[in-house]
Amino acid sequence: MKEFKNRVALITGAAHGFGAELAQEAARRGMKLVLADIDEPALKRSVQQVADLGAQVESITVDVSLEEDVDKMVKAAMARFGQIDLLINDAGIALPGTVWQLPSRDWEWIMHVNVMSQVYAMQRVIPIMRKQKTACHIVNVASIAGLIDTPGMPAYHASKFASVGLTEATAYDLQRANANIKLSVMCPGFVQTDLYHTEDRRPERYQAPDDPYYQSAIFKGGQQFAKYVIETGMPIDSIALTVFQAIEDDEFYILTHPVFNTLIGDRVKRIVNGDGPDVSVMNGLM
């Protein structure tokens, strides 16, 4: 996908972080935009930012963990613009906690947001893109946590590894179908987003304020750690250019932090050698 002007981009998680930055870059390139997020006040600000850049924009408040909301989102995009050329599945959450500590409701929430929302969107958008028969692109936002493993966040890793595998396998299927649709999976390291505000946007059906876990030192410590690593991460202002350049260059894996390449290589080596995870590798890193 080389041309962006007057093409249509559908972006989830568009109110904050990567989604908002990518929306602004798409607007600078003359794209028409459909922006979706669960945070309506912040979404309105994002809409105003791209409108100020001259973009035609449609917004819709959705909870992407609900299939019916994703269906509504795609229908709204088609009703407004009649096509979808670029899908960016950016919506995501982060939940720390070991497998024996994290409540099942949190596992269900993170898998629905980080994985199933991408499934729901691609199920609906890929047939539209195939029918258009024009050059299209899909970016699934995963994480470096989908390529390497670390202690303390198995739910996050499980969801991001799933996102990477989902994108890779779908790429094979699109090639077999001779579809003019390219895929990328974005695997950033720590970046200065607002991901540590995950709890501010927890839907009611995943809430259980009486559960002692949410008052525990383990839960609160996880929240503090998430805030620290994000606030001290890479500035976000270069990310959108990196992603759009990757789309132009048809790059599948979008990596932002070369410092993690050694850990990626270490994991591949362990797999080939039959070795298990070694927590000593993480000492000083996590």
C-alpha positions as CSV (number, residue, x, y, z in Angstrom):
1,M,0.0,0.0,0.0
2,K,1.8,3.1,-1.3
3,E,-1.0,5.6,-1.7
4,F,-3.0,7.0,1.2
5,K,-4.8,10.1,0.0
6,N,-8.6,9.7,0.0
7,R,-8.2,6.1,1.2
8,V,-10.1,5.0,4.4
9,A,-8.5,4.0,7.6
10,L,-10.4,2.3,10.5
11,I,-8.5,2.6,13.8
12,T,-9.5,1.0,17.1
13,G,-8.1,2.4,20.4
14,A,-8.0,5.7,18.6
15,A,-8.5,8.0,21.6
16,H,-5.1,7.5,23.2
17,G,-1.5,6.4,22.6
18,F,-0.6,4.7,19.4
19,G,-4.2,4.9,18.0
20,A,-4.3,8.7,18.4
21,E,-0.8,9.2,16.9
22,L,-1.6,6.9,14.0
23,A,-4.8,8.7,13.3
24,Q,-3.0,12.0,13.1
25,E,-0.4,10.6,10.7
26,A,-3.2,9.1,8.6
27,A,-4.8,12.5,8.5
28,R,-1.6,14.2,7.4
29,R,-1.5,11.8,4.5
30,G,-5.0,12.8,3.4
31,M,-6.8,9.7,4.6
32,K,-10.5,9.6,5.6
33,L,-10.8,8.2,9.1
34,V,-13.1,6.1,11.2
35,L,-12.0,6.3,14.8
36,A,-13.2,3.9,17.5
37,D,-12.6,3.8,21.3
38,I,-14.4,3.0,24.5
39,D,-13.4,6.3,26.1
40,E,-15.9,8.8,24.5
41,P,-14.5,12.1,25.9
42,A,-11.0,11.2,24.9
43,L,-12.2,10.0,21.5
44,K,-13.9,13.4,20.9
45,R,-10.5,15.1,21.5
46,S,-8.8,12.7,19.0
47,V,-11.5,13.4,16.4
48,Q,-11.0,17.2,16.8
49,Q,-7.2,16.7,16.4
50,V,-7.6,15.0,13.0
51,A,-10.4,17.3,11.9
52,D,-8.0,20.2,12.6
53,L,-5.6,18.5,10.2
54,G,-8.3,18.6,7.5
55,A,-9.5,15.0,7.7
56,Q,-13.0,13.7,7.1
57,V,-13.7,11.7,10.2
58,E,-16.4,9.4,11.6
59,S,-16.2,8.4,15.2
60,I,-17.9,5.6,17.1
61,T,-17.8,4.7,20.8
62,V,-17.4,0.9,21.1
63,D,-16.2,-1.8,23.5
64,V,-14.2,-4.0,21.1
65,S,-14.4,-6.9,23.5
66,L,-18.0,-7.2,22.3
67,E,-18.5,-8.7,18.9
68,E,-21.7,-6.8,18.3
69,D,-19.9,-3.5,18.9
70,V,-17.2,-4.4,16.4
71,D,-19.9,-5.3,13.9
72,K,-21.5,-1.9,14.5
73,M,-18.2,-0.2,14.0
74,V,-17.5,-1.8,10.7
75,K,-21.1,-1.0,9.5
76,A,-20.6,2.6,10.5
77,A,-17.4,2.8,8.5
78,M,-19.1,1.4,5.4
79,A,-22.1,3.6,5.8
80,R,-20.0,6.8,5.9
81,F,-17.3,6.0,3.4
82,G,-18.3,2.8,1.5
83,Q,-14.8,1.2,1.8
84,I,-12.0,0.3,4.2
85,D,-8.4,0.3,2.9
86,L,-6.4,0.3,6.1
87,L,-7.4,-1.5,9.4
88,I,-5.4,-0.8,12.5
89,N,-6.4,-3.0,15.4
90,D,-4.8,-0.9,18.1
91,A,-7.1,-1.4,21.1
92,G,-5.4,-3.2,23.9
93,I,-5.0,-3.5,27.7
94,A,-2.3,-4.7,30.1
95,L,-2.9,-6.8,33.2
96,P,0.0,-7.9,35.4
97,G,-0.2,-10.9,37.8
98,T,0.9,-14.5,37.9
99,V,-1.4,-17.3,36.6
100,W,-2.3,-18.3,40.1
101,Q,-3.1,-14.7,41.2
102,L,-4.9,-13.1,38.3
103,P,-8.7,-13.7,38.5
104,S,-10.3,-15.5,35.6
105,R,-12.4,-12.5,34.7
106,D,-9.2,-10.6,34.0
107,W,-8.0,-13.4,31.7
108,E,-11.3,-13.2,29.8
109,W,-11.1,-9.5,29.5
110,I,-7.6,-9.3,28.2
111,M,-8.1,-12.1,25.7
112,H,-11.3,-10.5,24.4
113,V,-9.7,-7.1,24.0
114,N,-6.2,-8.0,22.8
115,V,-7.1,-11.0,20.6
116,M,-10.8,-11.5,19.9
117,S,-11.3,-7.9,19.0
118,Q,-8.7,-8.4,16.2
119,V,-10.5,-11.6,15.1
120,Y,-13.9,-9.8,15.1
121,A,-12.6,-6.9,13.0
122,M,-10.7,-9.1,10.5
123,Q,-13.7,-11.4,10.1
124,R,-15.7,-8.5,8.8
125,V,-13.1,-6.3,7.1
126,I,-11.2,-8.9,5.1
127,P,-14.2,-9.8,3.0
128,I,-14.8,-6.1,2.3
129,M,-11.2,-5.6,1.3
130,R,-11.2,-8.7,-0.9
131,K,-14.3,-7.4,-2.7
132,Q,-12.7,-4.0,-3.3
133,K,-9.8,-5.7,-5.1
134,T,-7.5,-2.7,-4.3
135,A,-4.3,-2.7,-2.3
136,C,-5.2,-2.8,1.4
137,H,-3.3,-3.3,4.6
138,I,-4.1,-4.5,8.1
139,V,-1.9,-3.7,11.2
140,N,-2.5,-5.7,14.3
141,V,-0.9,-4.1,17.3
142,A,0.7,-6.7,19.5
143,S,3.8,-6.0,21.6
144,I,7.4,-7.1,22.1
145,A,5.7,-9.3,24.7
146,G,4.4,-11.3,21.8
147,L,7.9,-12.2,20.8
148,I,9.7,-12.6,24.1
149,D,8.6,-13.8,27.6
150,T,9.2,-12.1,30.9
151,P,8.0,-12.8,34.5
152,G,4.9,-11.6,36.1
153,M,2.5,-11.0,33.1
154,P,1.4,-14.3,31.7
155,A,-2.0,-13.0,30.6
156,Y,-0.5,-10.2,28.7
157,H,2.1,-12.4,27.1
158,A,-0.6,-15.0,26.2
159,S,-2.7,-12.4,24.5
160,K,0.2,-10.8,22.6
161,F,1.7,-14.1,21.5
162,A,-1.8,-15.0,20.3
163,S,-2.0,-11.7,18.3
164,V,1.4,-12.4,16.6
165,G,0.4,-16.0,15.7
166,L,-3.0,-14.9,14.5
167,T,-1.4,-12.3,12.2
168,E,1.2,-14.7,10.9
169,A,-1.3,-17.5,10.2
170,T,-3.8,-15.0,8.5
171,A,-0.9,-13.8,6.3
172,Y,-0.6,-17.4,4.9
173,D,-4.3,-17.6,4.3
174,L,-4.4,-14.3,2.4
175,Q,-1.5,-15.4,0.3
176,R,-3.3,-18.7,-0.6
177,A,-6.4,-16.7,-1.4
178,N,-4.4,-14.4,-3.7
179,A,-5.8,-11.4,-1.8
180,N,-4.3,-8.0,-2.4
181,I,-4.1,-7.5,1.4
182,K,-0.9,-7.2,3.3
183,L,-0.5,-7.7,7.0
184,S,1.8,-6.2,9.7
185,V,2.1,-7.0,13.3
186,M,3.4,-4.2,15.5
187,C,5.6,-5.3,18.4
188,P,6.7,-2.2,20.3
189,G,8.7,-2.2,23.6
190,F,7.9,0.3,26.3
191,V,6.6,3.5,24.9
192,Q,5.1,6.6,26.6
193,T,1.4,5.7,26.1
194,D,-1.3,5.7,28.7
195,L,-1.6,1.9,28.8
196,Y,-1.2,2.0,32.6
197,H,-4.7,3.5,32.7
198,T,-6.3,0.2,31.7
199,E,-8.3,0.1,34.9
200,D,-10.0,3.4,34.1
201,R,-11.7,1.7,31.2
202,R,-12.7,-1.6,32.7
203,P,-16.3,-2.5,31.6
204,E,-18.8,-3.2,34.3
205,R,-19.1,-6.9,33.4
206,Y,-15.5,-7.4,34.3
207,Q,-15.7,-5.5,37.6
208,A,-15.8,-7.2,41.0
209,P,-14.8,-4.5,43.5
210,D,-15.4,-6.8,46.5
211,D,-12.7,-9.3,45.2
212,P,-9.8,-8.9,47.7
213,Y,-7.4,-9.3,44.8
214,Y,-8.0,-5.7,43.7
215,Q,-7.1,-4.4,47.1
216,S,-4.0,-6.6,47.4
217,A,-0.4,-5.4,47.5
218,I,0.2,-7.7,44.5
219,F,-2.4,-5.9,42.4
220,K,-1.3,-2.4,43.4
221,G,2.4,-3.3,42.9
222,G,1.6,-4.4,39.4
223,Q,-0.1,-1.1,38.6
224,Q,2.8,0.9,39.9
225,F,5.3,-1.2,37.9
226,A,3.2,-0.7,34.7
227,K,3.1,3.0,35.3
228,Y,6.9,3.2,35.8
229,V,7.9,1.3,32.7
230,I,5.5,3.2,30.5
231,E,6.4,6.6,31.8
232,T,10.1,5.9,31.4
233,G,9.7,4.4,27.9
234,M,10.5,5.7,24.5
235,P,8.7,8.9,23.5
236,I,5.7,8.2,21.3
237,D,6.2,10.9,18.7
238,S,8.2,8.8,16.2
239,I,6.0,5.7,16.3
240,A,3.4,6.8,13.7
241,L,6.1,7.5,11.0
242,T,7.7,4.1,11.8
243,V,4.4,2.3,11.3
244,F,3.4,4.1,8.1
245,Q,6.9,3.6,6.6
246,A,6.5,-0.1,7.4
247,I,3.2,-0.2,5.6
248,E,4.7,1.5,2.5
249,D,7.6,-1.0,2.6
250,D,5.4,-4.0,3.2
251,E,7.2,-4.9,6.4
252,F,5.5,-7.7,8.4
253,Y,7.2,-7.3,11.8
254,I,7.3,-3.7,13.1
255,L,9.9,-3.5,15.8
256,T,10.6,-0.3,17.7
257,H,13.3,-1.3,20.2
258,P,16.5,-2.9,18.8
259,V,17.6,-3.5,22.4
260,F,15.2,-6.4,22.6
261,N,16.7,-8.2,19.5
262,T,19.1,-10.1,21.7
263,L,16.3,-11.4,23.8
264,I,14.4,-12.5,20.7
265,G,17.4,-14.3,19.5
266,D,17.9,-15.9,22.9
267,R,14.3,-17.2,22.9
268,V,14.7,-18.7,19.4
269,K,18.0,-20.4,20.5
270,R,16.3,-21.9,23.5
271,I,13.5,-23.2,21.4
272,V,15.9,-24.9,18.9
273,N,18.0,-26.3,21.7
274,G,15.0,-27.5,23.7
275,D,15.9,-25.3,26.7
276,G,13.3,-23.8,28.9
277,P,12.9,-20.2,30.1
278,D,15.8,-18.9,32.3
279,V,14.8,-16.2,34.7
280,S,18.4,-15.2,35.2
281,V,18.3,-13.7,31.7
282,M,15.7,-11.2,32.9
283,N,17.7,-10.2,36.0
284,G,18.3,-6.5,35.8
285,L,15.7,-6.1,33.0
286,M,12.4,-6.7,34.8
